[in-house]
Amino acid sequence: DTEVTQTPKHLVMGMTNKKSLKCEQHMGHRAMYWYKQKAKKPPELMFVYSYEKLSINESVPSRFSPECPNSSLLNLHLHALQPEDSALYLCASSQGTSEDTQYFGPGTRLTVL
Amino acid sequence: AQSVTQLDSQVPVFEEAPVELRCNYSSSVSVYLFWYVQYPNQGLQLLLKYLSGSTLVKGINGFEAEFNKSQTSFHLRKPSVHISDTAEYFCAVRGTSYGKLTFGQGTILTVHP
């Protein structure tokens, strides 16, 4: 099973709202990732969690706040977003070993009004 | 650091024709190479990967790719495409000792009847 699930599938929020994106995997993977993908562009890495600890933050604005409650779950908390933050947000997971492969979820399509 | 160049942004092809999507990479260290496919409004699905061993790698949906170290290329091929292969294809590279994936800009494959 190489499934990563993400909820919700679509999200529309105002600039003053607070919302969260959720990601779950049951493959026993120890690394989890958040990516942002704008239209007609490749995914851009935002955060990496390794063994439930934040290991990479690609200089992402503080209005995006990641959280890894346990090894299977990854959240992305959103607050005071801007319209330019509208994008497809992808979660991925991998074993966390040197030869590991990242497996992606279906994404959450976020629209900020 | 690594970089990836996908030489064609769009590739139109007729159904049952062969196709090659070109990918070149640059790296000062040994790398692992990946091809992902993204169907409209979906996440990324792993097509195939090269970690070590045979330079000809077979993946899902009849795709294959050949790693050429001297030419720093990892071109994706399929001998006969279907309408359902219409999607965006991303080549990605990762250093063997570091987990960050670097993506190319993507190639949109459009299969016409």
Chai-1 contact restraints between the chains, C-beta under 6 A:
chainA,res_idxA,chainB,res_idxB,connection_type,confidence,min_distance_angstrom,max_distance_angstrom,comment,restraint_id
A,P42,B,F90,contact,1.0,0.0,6.0,A-B,restraint_1
A,P42,B,F103,contact,1.0,0.0,6.0,A-B,restraint_2
A,P42,B,G106,contact,1.0,0.0,6.0,A-B,restraint_3
A,L90,B,G43,contact,1.0,0.0,6.0,A-B,restraint_4
A,E99,B,L51,contact,1.0,0.0,6.0,A-B,restraint_5
A,T101,B,K49,contact,1.0,0.0,6.0,A-B,restraint_6
A,F104,B,G43,contact,1.0,0.0,6.0,A-B,restraint_7
A,F104,B,L44,contact,1.0,0.0,6.0,A-B,restraint_8
A,G105,B,G43,contact,1.0,0.0,6.0,A-B,restraint_9
A,P106,B,Q42,contact,1.0,0.0,6.0,A-B,restraint_10
A,P106,B,G43,contact,1.0,0.0,6.0,A-B,restraint_11
A,G107,B,G43,contact,1.0,0.0,6.0,A-B,restraint_12
